[in-house]
């Protein structure tokens, strides 16, 4: 399945999503690894089979095996961290914020790709998962690596559209 096939599967009421997928696939704010790694991490974060298949097909010619593995790792580790840190941030008892997480997160320190790329993918996944604490942390790290506001915004726009497309396809049976 290709991205075009995916767009063709979207119902008419989701025309804006079709248009957004097209424009984001042509996004020039991000280099190809940052852009397609974000697409892939977000697809895996949402986990809708057709979206994962279509985006994986698009990334085959663009991303190295290491980058694909790192994008999947960003989705996996953020799937855990976003729940834990959102809990620690939102629960009334602030003592949880002072406790060590005691969760393995080694991939963050050695993701197998440039740290900025992994952080960007983690930012988009954290936006999908709604963890403000994680978004703040990734944004600060991205700034240290010289990633611009418009590049961060582009990654989150990709996450928003991948999430919406996945939800439409999952619900419009």
C-alpha positions, 0 to 999 in steps of 0.5 A: 500500500502506498501513501496515494492508496491511503489517501484514496481510502479516506472518505470525502469528509476527510478531504482536508486530511488527504490534502494535508498528507500530500502537503506534508509529504512534500514538506521542505522544512525537514530533511528526508530523514527527519520528515519520514522518520517522523511519519514512521514514528507517528504511524507506529505510535498510533498503530493503525495497520494500513497507515503503518503499511503505507508509511513504511512503504514510503520510507523504504527508499528514504530511511536506512534500516537503523533510522527505521529501527530508531523511529520505531524505538521512539514510538515504543519508548514514548508509548511508555514514557508519555503515560508515566510522565503524564501521570506524574505531571497531572496527579495532584500528589506532586511527590510522584514528580520527585521519585525516580521513574525506575523505567529502562530508557537506554534507547534515548541515550543511544538511539542509533541516529542523530540525537536531534532526529530521535528527539524530533520523532519523540516530540511528535509522538509525545504530542500525539500522546498528549504528554506536556512534560515530555513535549517540554523536555524534547523541545528543550533538547531540540533547541540545544541541537539547533532545531528551529520552531518551524521544524518542530512545528512541522514534526507535530503537524505530521503527527497530528495528520497521521493521528487523524488519518489513523482514527478516521480509517479505524472508525470508518469501517 
